[in-house]
């Protein structure tokens, strides 16, 4: 909800607001039990951070693409 609200509020700016699901990533938080490396878990956040000017806003995505709200 917050992602959609912020994307709407910032719709007339160059700022994009999207949410990413990093997946089950091996980190200290879960005792390194995740099945992904940190690099794999960070990939979607990095992709969203590097979106071009005409990229989407107000989305939720994971490594497989956009996840319907």
N, CA, C, O and CB atoms as a CASP TS submission, in Angstrom:
PFRMAT TS
TARGET T0000
AUTHOR 0000-0000-0000
METHOD Language model
MODEL 1
PARENT N/A
ATOM      1  N   UNK     1       0.818  -1.180   0.000  1.00  0.00           N
ATOM      2  CA  UNK     1       0.000   0.000   0.000  1.00  0.00           C
ATOM      3  C   UNK     1       0.869   1.254   0.000  1.00  0.00           C
ATOM      4  O   UNK     1       0.607   2.208  -0.733  1.00  0.00           O
ATOM      5  CB  UNK     1      -0.935  -0.008   1.196  1.00  0.00           C
ATOM      6  N   UNK     2       1.918   1.236   0.842  1.00  0.00           N
ATOM      7  CA  UNK     2       2.794   2.400   0.910  1.00  0.00           C
ATOM      8  C   UNK     2       3.502   2.639  -0.425  1.00  0.00           C
ATOM      9  O   UNK     2       3.664   3.785  -0.846  1.00  0.00           O
ATOM     10  CB  UNK     2       3.824   2.222   2.029  1.00  0.00           C
ATOM     11  N   UNK     3       3.923   1.567  -1.086  1.00  0.00           N
ATOM     12  CA  UNK     3       4.576   1.696  -2.394  1.00  0.00           C
ATOM     13  C   UNK     3       3.656   2.389  -3.388  1.00  0.00           C
ATOM     14  O   UNK     3       4.078   3.309  -4.089  1.00  0.00           O
ATOM     15  CB  UNK     3       4.989   0.315  -2.931  1.00  0.00           C
ATOM     16  N   UNK     4       2.413   1.956  -3.451  1.00  0.00           N
ATOM     17  CA  UNK     4       1.445   2.531  -4.386  1.00  0.00           C
ATOM     18  C   UNK     4       1.156   3.991  -4.029  1.00  0.00           C
ATOM     19  O   UNK     4       1.089   4.845  -4.912  1.00  0.00           O
ATOM     20  CB  UNK     4       0.138   1.708  -4.384  1.00  0.00           C
ATOM     21  N   UNK     5       0.987   4.271  -2.754  1.00  0.00           N
ATOM     22  CA  UNK     5       0.702   5.646  -2.331  1.00  0.00           C
ATOM     23  C   UNK     5       1.861   6.586  -2.655  1.00  0.00           C
ATOM     24  O   UNK     5       1.644   7.682  -3.173  1.00  0.00           O
ATOM     25  CB  UNK     5       0.405   5.686  -0.831  1.00  0.00           C
ATOM     26  N   UNK     6       3.091   6.162  -2.352  1.00  0.00           N
ATOM     27  CA  UNK     6       4.247   7.009  -2.643  1.00  0.00           C
ATOM     28  C   UNK     6       4.445   7.186  -4.146  1.00  0.00           C
ATOM     29  O   UNK     6       4.779   8.279  -4.604  1.00  0.00           O
ATOM     30  CB  UNK     6       5.507   6.415  -2.017  1.00  0.00           C
ATOM     31  N   UNK     7       4.242   6.118  -4.912  1.00  0.00           N
ATOM     32  CA  UNK     7       4.369   6.230  -6.372  1.00  0.00           C
ATOM     33  C   UNK     7       3.360   7.235  -6.911  1.00  0.00           C
ATOM     34  O   UNK     7       3.675   8.016  -7.808  1.00  0.00           O
ATOM     35  CB  UNK     7       4.167   4.852  -7.050  1.00  0.00           C
ATOM     36  N   UNK     8       2.153   7.216  -6.367  1.00  0.00           N
ATOM     37  CA  UNK     8       1.126   8.158  -6.802  1.00  0.00           C
ATOM     38  C   UNK     8       1.512   9.589  -6.433  1.00  0.00           C
ATOM     39  O   UNK     8       1.400  10.499  -7.254  1.00  0.00           O
ATOM     40  CB  UNK     8      -0.231   7.796  -6.179  1.00  0.00           C
ATOM     41  N   UNK     9       1.964   9.782  -5.202  1.00  0.00           N
ATOM     42  CA  UNK     9       2.340  11.125  -4.746  1.00  0.00           C
ATOM     43  C   UNK     9       3.504  11.694  -5.567  1.00  0.00           C
ATOM     44  O   UNK     9       3.585  12.906  -5.768  1.00  0.00           O
ATOM     45  CB  UNK     9       2.719  11.090  -3.257  1.00  0.00           C
ATOM     46  N   UNK    10       4.390  10.837  -6.034  1.00  0.00           N
ATOM     47  CA  UNK    10       5.582  11.275  -6.762  1.00  0.00           C
ATOM     48  C   UNK    10       5.461  11.096  -8.271  1.00  0.00           C
ATOM     49  O   UNK    10       6.460  11.174  -8.986  1.00  0.00           O
ATOM     50  CB  UNK    10       6.786  10.519  -6.266  1.00  0.00           C
ATOM     51  N   UNK    11       4.262  10.862  -8.755  1.00  0.00           N
ATOM     52  CA  UNK    11       4.028  10.562 -10.178  1.00  0.00           C
ATOM     53  C   UNK    11       4.515  11.649 -11.126  1.00  0.00           C
ATOM     54  O   UNK    11       4.864  11.351 -12.268  1.00  0.00           O
ATOM     55  CB  UNK    11       2.565  10.338 -10.412  1.00  0.00           C
ATOM     56  N   UNK    12       4.547  12.887 -10.685  1.00  0.00           N
ATOM     57  CA  UNK    12       4.971  13.994 -11.544  1.00  0.00           C
ATOM     58  C   UNK    12       6.440  14.354 -11.364  1.00  0.00           C
ATOM     59  O   UNK    12       6.881  15.420 -11.794  1.00  0.00           O
ATOM     60  CB  UNK    12       4.121  15.207 -11.270  1.00  0.00           C
ATOM     61  N   UNK    13       7.189  13.468 -10.733  1.00  0.00           N
ATOM     62  CA  UNK    13       8.625  13.684 -10.533  1.00  0.00           C
ATOM     63  C   UNK    13       9.393  12.570 -11.240  1.00  0.00           C
ATOM     64  O   UNK    13       8.798  11.653 -11.806  1.00  0.00           O
ATOM     65  CB  UNK    13       8.985  13.726  -9.007  1.00  0.00           C
ATOM     66  N   UNK    14      10.700  12.661 -11.202  1.00  0.00           N
ATOM     67  CA  UNK    14      11.546  11.618 -11.800  1.00  0.00           C
ATOM     68  C   UNK    14      11.765  10.441 -10.846  1.00  0.00           C
ATOM     69  O   UNK    14      12.428   9.466 -11.201  1.00  0.00           O
ATOM     70  CB  UNK    14      12.898  12.209 -12.208  1.00  0.00           C
ATOM     71  N   UNK    15      11.210  10.533  -9.640  1.00  0.00           N
ATOM     72  CA  UNK    15      11.405   9.489  -8.631  1.00  0.00           C
ATOM     73  C   UNK    15      10.449   8.321  -8.867  1.00  0.00           C
ATOM     74  O   UNK    15       9.249   8.514  -9.063  1.00  0.00           O
ATOM     75  CB  UNK    15      11.201  10.062  -7.216  1.00  0.00           C
ATOM     76  N   UNK    16      10.998   7.113  -8.846  1.00  0.00           N
ATOM     77  CA  UNK    16      10.196   5.898  -8.970  1.00  0.00           C
ATOM     78  C   UNK    16      10.161   5.192  -7.621  1.00  0.00           C
ATOM     79  O   UNK    16      11.155   5.179  -6.895  1.00  0.00           O
ATOM     80  CB  UNK    16      10.764   4.956 -10.075  1.00  0.00           C
ATOM     81  N   UNK    17       9.025   4.610  -7.292  1.00  0.00           N
ATOM     82  CA  UNK    17       8.870   3.894  -6.032  1.00  0.00           C
ATOM     83  C   UNK    17       8.409   2.481  -6.352  1.00  0.00           C
ATOM     84  O   UNK    17       7.309   2.286  -6.868  1.00  0.00           O
ATOM     85  CB  UNK    17       7.861   4.617  -5.079  1.00  0.00           C
ATOM     86  N   UNK    18       9.241   1.501  -6.048  1.00  0.00           N
ATOM     87  CA  UNK    18       8.919   0.096  -6.287  1.00  0.00           C
ATOM     88  C   UNK    18       9.370  -0.722  -5.086  1.00  0.00           C
ATOM     89  O   UNK    18      10.252  -0.303  -4.337  1.00  0.00           O
ATOM     90  CB  UNK    18       9.591  -0.423  -7.595  1.00  0.00           C
ATOM     91  N   UNK    19       8.763  -1.887  -4.907  1.00  0.00           N
ATOM     92  CA  UNK    19       9.142  -2.801  -3.830  1.00  0.00           C
ATOM     93  C   UNK    19       9.699  -4.071  -4.435  1.00  0.00           C
ATOM     94  O   UNK    19       9.246  -4.523  -5.487  1.00  0.00           O
ATOM     95  CB  UNK    19       7.938  -3.116  -2.906  1.00  0.00           C
ATOM     96  N   UNK    20      10.691  -4.646  -3.759  1.00  0.00           N
ATOM     97  CA  UNK    20      11.319  -5.875  -4.247  1.00  0.00           C
ATOM     98  C   UNK    20      11.295  -6.958  -3.178  1.00  0.00           C
ATOM     99  O   UNK    20      11.500  -6.684  -1.996  1.00  0.00           O
ATOM    100  CB  UNK    20      12.761  -5.603  -4.689  1.00  0.00           C
ATOM    101  N   UNK    21      11.044  -8.180  -3.603  1.00  0.00           N
ATOM    102  CA  UNK    21      11.148  -9.362  -2.751  1.00  0.00           C
ATOM    103  C   UNK    21      12.492 -10.008  -3.071  1.00  0.00           C
ATOM    104  O   UNK    21      12.660 -10.550  -4.164  1.00  0.00           O
ATOM    105  CB  UNK    21       9.938 -10.371  -2.980  1.00  0.00           C
ATOM    106  N   UNK    22      13.452  -9.967  -2.153  1.00  0.00           N
ATOM    107  CA  UNK    22      14.772 -10.506  -2.445  1.00  0.00           C
ATOM    108  C   UNK    22      14.821 -12.038  -2.450  1.00  0.00           C
ATOM    109  O   UNK    22      15.808 -12.618  -2.901  1.00  0.00           O
ATOM    110  CB  UNK    22      15.754  -9.979  -1.445  1.00  0.00           C
ATOM    111  N   UNK    23      13.783 -12.689  -1.961  1.00  0.00           N
ATOM    112  CA  UNK    23      13.802 -14.148  -1.866  1.00  0.00           C
ATOM    113  C   UNK    23      14.529 -14.600  -0.607  1.00  0.00           C
ATOM    114  O   UNK    23      15.007 -13.783   0.180  1.00  0.00           O
ATOM    115  CB  UNK    23      14.465 -14.758  -3.106  1.00  0.00           C
ATOM    116  N   UNK    24      14.602 -15.898  -0.436  1.00  0.00           N
ATOM    117  CA  UNK    24      15.211 -16.485   0.759  1.00  0.00           C
ATOM    118  C   UNK    24      16.724 -16.506   0.567  1.00  0.00           C
ATOM    119  O   UNK    24      17.276 -17.421  -0.044  1.00  0.00           O
ATOM    120  CB  UNK    24      14.659 -17.929   1.032  1.00  0.00           C
ATOM    121  N   UNK    25      17.375 -15.491   1.096  1.00  0.00           N
ATOM    122  CA  UNK    25      18.793 -15.257   0.881  1.00  0.00           C
ATOM    123  C   UNK    25      19.587 -15.606   2.131  1.00  0.00           C
ATOM    124  O   UNK    25      19.187 -15.260   3.242  1.00  0.00           O
ATOM    125  CB  UNK    25      19.043 -13.802   0.480  1.00  0.00           C
ATOM    126  N   UNK    26      20.699 -16.283   1.952  1.00  0.00           N
ATOM    127  CA  UNK    26      21.553 -16.686   3.070  1.00  0.00           C
ATOM    128  C   UNK    26      22.234 -15.456   3.678  1.00  0.00           C
ATOM    129  O   UNK    26      23.145 -14.875   3.089  1.00  0.00           O
ATOM    130  CB  UNK    26      22.613 -17.720   2.604  1.00  0.00           C
ATOM    131  N   UNK    27      21.769 -15.078   4.869  1.00  0.00           N
ATOM    132  CA  UNK    27      22.342 -13.920   5.581  1.00  0.00           C
ATOM    133  C   UNK    27      22.489 -14.264   7.060  1.00  0.00           C
ATOM    134  O   UNK    27      22.051 -15.324   7.506  1.00  0.00           O
ATOM    135  CB  UNK    27      21.447 -12.644   5.399  1.00  0.00           C
ATOM    136  N   UNK    28      23.105 -13.366   7.809  1.00  0.00           N
ATOM    137  CA  UNK    28      23.218 -13.553   9.254  1.00  0.00           C
ATOM    138  C   UNK    28      21.835 -13.640   9.904  1.00  0.00           C
ATOM    139  O   UNK    28      21.650 -14.352  10.891  1.00  0.00           O
ATOM    140  CB  UNK    28      24.027 -12.404   9.880  1.00  0.00           C
ATOM    141  N   UNK    29      20.869 -12.913   9.344  1.00  0.00           N
ATOM    142  CA  UNK    29      19.531 -12.856   9.922  1.00  0.00           C
ATOM    143  C   UNK    29      18.873 -14.233  10.016  1.00  0.00           C
ATOM    144  O   UNK    29      18.124 -14.490  10.958  1.00  0.00           O
ATOM    145  CB  UNK    29      18.659 -11.931   9.104  1.00  0.00           C
ATOM    146  N   UNK    30      19.140 -15.124   9.052  1.00  0.00           N
ATOM    147  CA  UNK    30      18.517 -16.454   9.078  1.00  0.00           C
ATOM    148  C   UNK    30      19.549 -17.575   9.277  1.00  0.00           C
ATOM    149  O   UNK    30      19.303 -18.723   8.907  1.00  0.00           O
ATOM    150  CB  UNK    30      17.742 -16.691   7.777  1.00  0.00           C
ATOM    151  N   UNK    31      20.689 -17.238   9.853  1.00  0.00           N
ATOM    152  CA  UNK    31      21.707 -18.246  10.114  1.00  0.00           C
ATOM    153  C   UNK    31      22.290 -18.834   8.837  1.00  0.00           C
ATOM    154  O   UNK    31      22.764 -19.970   8.834  1.00  0.00           O
ATOM    155  CB  UNK    31      21.131 -19.348  10.959  1.00  0.00           C
ATOM    156  N   UNK    32      22.255 -18.071   7.757  1.00  0.00           N
ATOM    157  CA  UNK    32      22.791 -18.482   6.444  1.00  0.00           C
ATOM    158  C   UNK    32      22.085 -19.733   5.894  1.00  0.00           C
ATOM    159  O   UNK    32      22.700 -20.559   5.220  1.00  0.00           O
ATOM    160  CB  UNK    32      24.303 -18.751   6.556  1.00  0.00           C
ATOM    161  N   UNK    33      20.786 -19.855   6.193  1.00  0.00           N
ATOM    162  CA  UNK    33      20.015 -20.999   5.700  1.00  0.00           C
ATOM    163  C   UNK    33      19.332 -20.728   4.365  1.00  0.00           C
ATOM    164  O   UNK    33      18.754 -21.643   3.778  1.00  0.00           O
ATOM    165  CB  UNK    33      18.978 -21.391   6.718  1.00  0.00           C
ATOM    166  N   UNK    34      19.387 -19.505   3.876  1.00  0.00           N
ATOM    167  CA  UNK    34      18.749 -19.184   2.599  1.00  0.00           C
ATOM    168  C   UNK    34      19.375 -19.947   1.451  1.00  0.00           C
ATOM    169  O   UNK    34      20.534 -20.354   1.534  1.00  0.00           O
ATOM    170  CB  UNK    34      18.832 -17.696   2.328  1.00  0.00           C
ATOM    171  N   UNK    35      18.623 -20.148   0.379  1.00  0.00           N
ATOM    172  CA  UNK    35      19.137 -20.908  -0.762  1.00  0.00           C
ATOM    173  C   UNK    35      19.750 -20.018  -1.846  1.00  0.00           C
ATOM    174  O   UNK    35      20.178 -20.518  -2.887  1.00  0.00           O
ATOM    175  CB  UNK    35      18.027 -21.738  -1.361  1.00  0.00           C
ATOM    176  N   UNK    36      19.795 -18.704  -1.608  1.00  0.00           N
ATOM    177  CA  UNK    36      20.406 -17.770  -2.560  1.00  0.00           C
ATOM    178  C   UNK    36      21.616 -17.104  -1.923  1.00  0.00           C
ATOM    179  O   UNK    36      21.696 -16.963  -0.703  1.00  0.00           O
ATOM    180  CB  UNK    36      19.384 -16.701  -3.023  1.00  0.00           C
ATOM    181  N   UNK    37      22.554 -16.700  -2.769  1.00  0.00           N
ATOM    182  CA  UNK    37      23.678 -15.903  -2.285  1.00  0.00           C
ATOM    183  C   UNK    37      23.203 -14.465  -2.070  1.00  0.00           C
ATOM    184  O   UNK    37      22.119 -14.087  -2.514  1.00  0.00           O
ATOM    185  CB  UNK    37      24.879 -15.953  -3.289  1.00  0.00           C
ATOM    186  N   UNK    38      24.004 -13.692  -1.402  1.00  0.00           N
ATOM    187  CA  UNK    38      23.674 -12.280  -1.199  1.00  0.00           C
ATOM    188  C   UNK    38      23.602 -11.575  -2.542  1.00  0.00           C
ATOM    189  O   UNK    38      22.723 -10.739  -2.753  1.00  0.00           O
ATOM    190  CB  UNK    38      24.713 -11.592  -0.280  1.00  0.00           C
ATOM    191  N   UNK    39      24.503 -11.895  -3.446  1.00  0.00           N
ATOM    192  CA  UNK    39      24.485 -11.292  -4.782  1.00  0.00           C
ATOM    193  C   UNK    39      23.158 -11.595  -5.497  1.00  0.00           C
ATOM    194  O   UNK    39      22.568 -10.707  -6.113  1.00  0.00           O
ATOM    195  CB  UNK    39      25.680 -11.813  -5.625  1.00  0.00           C
ATOM    196  N   UNK    40      22.698 -12.829  -5.414  1.00  0.00           N
ATOM    197  CA  UNK    40      21.424 -13.198  -6.047  1.00  0.00           C
ATOM    198  C   UNK    40      20.256 -12.477  -5.380  1.00  0.00           C
ATOM    199  O   UNK    40      19.336 -12.023  -6.060  1.00  0.00           O
ATOM    200  CB  UNK    40      21.209 -14.723  -5.981  1.00  0.00           C
ATOM    201  N   UNK    41      20.290 -12.371  -4.056  1.00  0.00           N
ATOM    202  CA  UNK    41      19.222 -11.698  -3.335  1.00  0.00           C
ATOM    203  C   UNK    41      19.165 -10.205  -3.618  1.00  0.00           C
ATOM    204  O   UNK    41      18.090  -9.607  -3.585  1.00  0.00           O
ATOM    205  CB  UNK    41      19.384 -11.924  -1.863  1.00  0.00           C
ATOM    206  N   UNK    42      20.305  -9.602  -3.893  1.00  0.00           N
ATOM    207  CA  UNK    42      20.364  -8.166  -4.155  1.00  0.00           C
ATOM    208  C   UNK    42      20.029  -7.811  -5.599  1.00  0.00           C
ATOM    209  O   UNK    42      19.779  -6.643  -5.897  1.00  0.00           O
ATOM    210  CB  UNK    42      21.733  -7.642  -3.816  1.00  0.00           C
ATOM    211  N   UNK    43      20.017  -8.777  -6.489  1.00  0.00           N
ATOM    212  CA  UNK    43      19.875  -8.510  -7.930  1.00  0.00           C
ATOM    213  C   UNK    43      18.609  -7.719  -8.274  1.00  0.00           C
ATOM    214  O   UNK    43      18.670  -6.803  -9.094  1.00  0.00           O
ATOM    215  CB  UNK    43      19.868  -9.821  -8.693  1.00  0.00           C
ATOM    216  N   UNK    44      17.477  -8.048  -7.676  1.00  0.00           N
ATOM    217  CA  UNK    44      16.234  -7.344  -8.022  1.00  0.00           C
ATOM    218  C   UNK    44      16.252  -5.907  -7.518  1.00  0.00           C
ATOM    219  O   UNK    44      15.788  -5.006  -8.217  1.00  0.00           O
ATOM    220  CB  UNK    44      15.021  -8.083  -7.442  1.00  0.00           C
ATOM    221  N   UNK    45      16.775  -5.678  -6.325  1.00  0.00           N
ATOM    222  CA  UNK    45      16.880  -4.308  -5.815  1.00  0.00           C
ATOM    223  C   UNK    45      17.808  -3.470  -6.698  1.00  0.00           C
ATOM    224  O   UNK    45      17.528  -2.301  -6.962  1.00  0.00           O
ATOM    225  CB  UNK    45      17.393  -4.313  -4.357  1.00  0.00           C
ATOM    226  N   UNK    46      18.887  -4.056  -7.144  1.00  0.00           N
ATOM    227  CA  UNK    46      19.815  -3.341  -8.032  1.00  0.00           C
ATOM    228  C   UNK    46      19.142  -3.048  -9.369  1.00  0.00           C
ATOM    229  O   UNK    46      19.277  -1.948  -9.905  1.00  0.00           O
ATOM    230  CB  UNK    46      21.111  -4.164  -8.253  1.00  0.00           C
ATOM    231  N   UNK    47      18.418  -4.027  -9.908  1.00  0.00           N
ATOM    232  CA  UNK    47      17.707  -3.814 -11.177  1.00  0.00           C
ATOM    233  C   UNK    47      16.743  -2.642 -11.058  1.00  0.00           C
ATOM    234  O   UNK    47      16.683  -1.787 -11.941  1.00  0.00           O
ATOM    235  CB  UNK    47      16.944  -5.087 -11.596  1.00  0.00           C
ATOM    236  N   UNK    48      15.989  -2.606  -9.965  1.00  0.00           N
ATOM    237  CA  UNK    48      15.037  -1.513  -9.762  1.00  0.00           C
ATOM    238  C   UNK    48      15.752  -0.172  -9.584  1.00  0.00           C
ATOM    239  O   UNK    48      15.270   0.855 -10.062  1.00  0.00           O
ATOM    240  CB  UNK    48      14.155  -1.799  -8.545  1.00  0.00           C
ATOM    241  N   UNK    49      16.886  -0.177  -8.907  1.00  0.00           N
ATOM    242  CA  UNK    49      17.634   1.068  -8.705  1.00  0.00           C
ATOM    243  C   UNK    49      18.179   1.624 -10.015  1.00  0.00           C
ATOM    244  O   UNK    49      18.431   2.824 -10.118  1.00  0.00           O
ATOM    245  CB  UNK    49      18.782   0.839  -7.728  1.00  0.00           C
ATOM    246  N   UNK    50      18.363   0.768 -11.017  1.00  0.00           N
ATOM    247  CA  UNK    50      18.947   1.194 -12.288  1.00  0.00           C
ATOM    248  C   UNK    50      17.919   1.320 -13.414  1.00  0.00           C
ATOM    249  O   UNK    50      18.286   1.349 -14.588  1.00  0.00           O
ATOM    250  CB  UNK    50      20.020   0.224 -12.700  1.00  0.00           C
ATOM    251  N   UNK    51      16.644   1.396 -13.064  1.00  0.00           N
ATOM    252  CA  UNK    51      15.602   1.539 -14.085  1.00  0.00           C
ATOM    253  C   UNK    51      15.824   2.803 -14.913  1.00  0.00           C
ATOM    254  O   UNK    51      16.282   3.819 -14.388  1.00  0.00           O
ATOM    255  CB  UNK    51      14.207   1.571 -13.432  1.00  0.00           C
ATOM    256  N   UNK    52      15.505   2.741 -16.188  1.00  0.00           N
ATOM    257  CA  UNK    52      15.620   3.944 -17.021  1.00  0.00           C
ATOM    258  C   UNK    52      14.520   4.955 -16.668  1.00  0.00           C
ATOM    259  O   UNK    52      13.600   4.647 -15.911  1.00  0.00           O
ATOM    260  CB  UNK    52      15.542   3.570 -18.524  1.00  0.00           C
ATOM    261  N   UNK    53      14.632   6.151 -17.223  1.00  0.00           N
ATOM    262  CA  UNK    53      13.668   7.215 -16.929  1.00  0.00           C
ATOM    263  C   UNK    53      12.219   6.787 -17.150  1.00  0.00           C
ATOM    264  O   UNK    53      11.347   7.178 -16.373  1.00  0.00           O
ATOM    265  CB  UNK    53      13.969   8.422 -17.783  1.00  0.00           C
ATOM    266  N   UNK    54      11.943   6.013 -18.162  1.00  0.00           N
ATOM    267  CA  UNK    54      10.574   5.599 -18.451  1.00  0.00           C
ATOM    268  C   UNK    54      10.159   4.314 -17.766  1.00  0.00           C
ATOM    269  O   UNK    54       9.131   3.731 -18.111  1.00  0.00           O
ATOM    270  CB  UNK    54      10.403   5.442 -19.911  1.00  0.00           C
ATOM    271  N   UNK    55      10.949   3.862 -16.793  1.00  0.00           N
ATOM    272  CA  UNK    55      10.677   2.598 -16.108  1.00  0.00           C
ATOM    273  C   UNK    55       9.422   2.649 -15.254  1.00  0.00           C
ATOM    274  O   UNK    55       8.855   3.721 -15.039  1.00  0.00           O
ATOM    275  CB  UNK    55      11.850   2.216 -15.249  1.00  0.00           C
ATOM    276  N   UNK    56       8.988   1.495 -14.767  1.00  0.00           N
ATOM    277  CA  UNK    56       7.756   1.414 -13.988  1.00  0.00           C
ATOM    278  C   UNK    56       7.897   2.014 -12.591  1.00  0.00           C
ATOM    279  O   UNK    56       8.998   2.159 -12.062  1.00  0.00           O
ATOM    280  CB  UNK    56       7.318  -0.022 -13.877  1.00  0.00           C
ATOM    281  N   UNK    57       6.771   2.349 -12.025  1.00  0.00           N
ATOM    282  CA  UNK    57       6.704   2.800 -10.640  1.00  0.00           C
ATOM    283  C   UNK    57       5.442   2.212 -10.020  1.00  0.00           C
ATOM    284  O   UNK    57       4.455   1.973 -10.715  1.00  0.00           O
ATOM    285  CB  UNK    57       6.711   4.368 -10.542  1.00  0.00           C
ATOM    286  N   UNK    58       5.479   1.980  -8.716  1.00  0.00           N
ATOM    287  CA  UNK    58       4.322   1.419  -8.026  1.00  0.00           C
ATOM    288  C   UNK    58       4.203  -0.087  -8.154  1.00  0.00           C
ATOM    289  O   UNK    58       3.111  -0.632  -7.992  1.00  0.00           O
ATOM    290  CB  UNK    58       3.081   2.048  -8.541  1.00  0.00           C
ATOM    291  N   UNK    59       5.310  -0.779  -8.443  1.00  0.00           N
ATOM    292  CA  UNK    59       5.256  -2.224  -8.643  1.00  0.00           C
ATOM    293  C   UNK    59       5.870  -2.983  -7.475  1.00  0.00           C
ATOM    294  O   UNK    59       6.577  -2.414  -6.644  1.00  0.00           O
ATOM    295  CB  UNK    59       5.964  -2.600  -9.930  1.00  0.00           C
ATOM    296  N   UNK    60       5.585  -4.271  -7.433  1.00  0.00           N
ATOM    297  CA  UNK    60       6.194  -5.218  -6.501  1.00  0.00           C
ATOM    298  C   UNK    60       6.758  -6.325  -7.366  1.00  0.00           C
ATOM    299  O   UNK    60       6.028  -6.904  -8.171  1.00  0.00           O
ATOM    300  CB  UNK    60       5.156  -5.770  -5.420  1.00  0.00           C
ATOM    301  N   UNK    61       8.043  -6.636  -7.223  1.00  0.00           N
ATOM    302  CA  UNK    61       8.647  -7.637  -8.099  1.00  0.00           C
ATOM    303  C   UNK    61       9.645  -8.513  -7.358  1.00  0.00           C
ATOM    304  O   UNK    61      10.112  -8.195  -6.264  1.00  0.00           O
ATOM    305  CB  UNK    61       9.330  -6.961  -9.272  1.00  0.00           C
ATOM    306  N   UNK    62       9.950  -9.636  -8.008  1.00  0.00           N
ATOM    307  CA  UNK    62      11.001 -10.526  -7.518  1.00  0.00           C
ATOM    308  C   UNK    62      11.851 -10.935  -8.722  1.00  0.00           C
ATOM    309  O   UNK    62      11.738 -10.327  -9.787  1.00  0.00           O
ATOM    310  CB  UNK    62      10.396 -11.790  -6.780  1.00  0.00           C
ATOM    311  N   UNK    63      12.684 -11.936  -8.571  1.00  0.00           N
ATOM    312  CA  UNK    63      13.586 -12.317  -9.660  1.00  0.00           C
ATOM    313  C   UNK    63      12.862 -12.838 -10.896  1.00  0.00           C
ATOM    314  O   UNK    63      13.452 -12.908 -11.974  1.00  0.00           O
ATOM    315  CB  UNK    63      14.545 -13.360  -9.175  1.00  0.00           C
ATOM    316  N   UNK    64      11.608 -13.201 -10.755  1.00  0.00           N
ATOM    317  CA  UNK    64      10.831 -13.712 -11.894  1.00  0.00           C
ATOM    318  C   UNK    64      10.020 -12.642 -12.583  1.00  0.00           C
ATOM    319  O   UNK    64       9.416 -12.900 -13.624  1.00  0.00           O
ATOM    320  CB  UNK    64       9.912 -14.807 -11.443  1.00  0.00           C
ATOM    321  N   UNK    65       9.993 -11.438 -12.022  1.00  0.00           N
ATOM    322  CA  UNK    65       9.242 -10.340 -12.641  1.00  0.00           C
ATOM    323  C   UNK    65       8.260  -9.707 -11.685  1.00  0.00           C
ATOM    324  O   UNK    65       8.352  -9.885 -10.470  1.00  0.00           O
ATOM    325  CB  UNK    65       8.507 -10.832 -13.861  1.00  0.00           C
ATOM    326  N   UNK    66       7.315  -8.965 -12.242  1.00  0.00           N
ATOM    327  CA  UNK    66       6.323  -8.250 -11.432  1.00  0.00           C
ATOM    328  C   UNK    66       5.360  -9.243 -10.804  1.00  0.00           C
ATOM    329  O   UNK    66       4.875 -10.159 -11.468  1.00  0.00           O
ATOM    330  CB  UNK    66       5.550  -7.215 -12.288  1.00  0.00           C
ATOM    331  N   UNK    67       5.088  -9.054  -9.519  1.00  0.00           N
ATOM    332  CA  UNK    67       4.142  -9.879  -8.773  1.00  0.00           C
ATOM    333  C   UNK    67       2.871  -9.059  -8.618  1.00  0.00           C
ATOM    334  O   UNK    67       2.923  -7.916  -8.163  1.00  0.00           O
ATOM    335  CB  UNK    67       4.724 -10.324  -7.369  1.00  0.00           C
ATOM    336  N   UNK    68       1.725  -9.630  -8.993  1.00  0.00           N
ATOM    337  CA  UNK    68       0.467  -8.865  -8.863  1.00  0.00           C
ATOM    338  C   UNK    68       0.185  -8.516  -7.393  1.00  0.00           C
ATOM    339  O   UNK    68       0.415  -9.316  -6.486  1.00  0.00           O
ATOM    340  CB  UNK    68      -0.724  -9.675  -9.454  1.00  0.00           C
ATOM    341  N   UNK    69      -0.310  -7.318  -7.200  1.00  0.00           N
ATOM    342  CA  UNK    69      -0.685  -6.893  -5.851  1.00  0.00           C
ATOM    343  C   UNK    69      -1.878  -7.695  -5.437  1.00  0.00           C
ATOM    344  O   UNK    69      -2.385  -7.519  -4.329  1.00  0.00           O
ATOM    345  CB  UNK    69      -0.985  -5.371  -5.778  1.00  0.00           C
TER
END
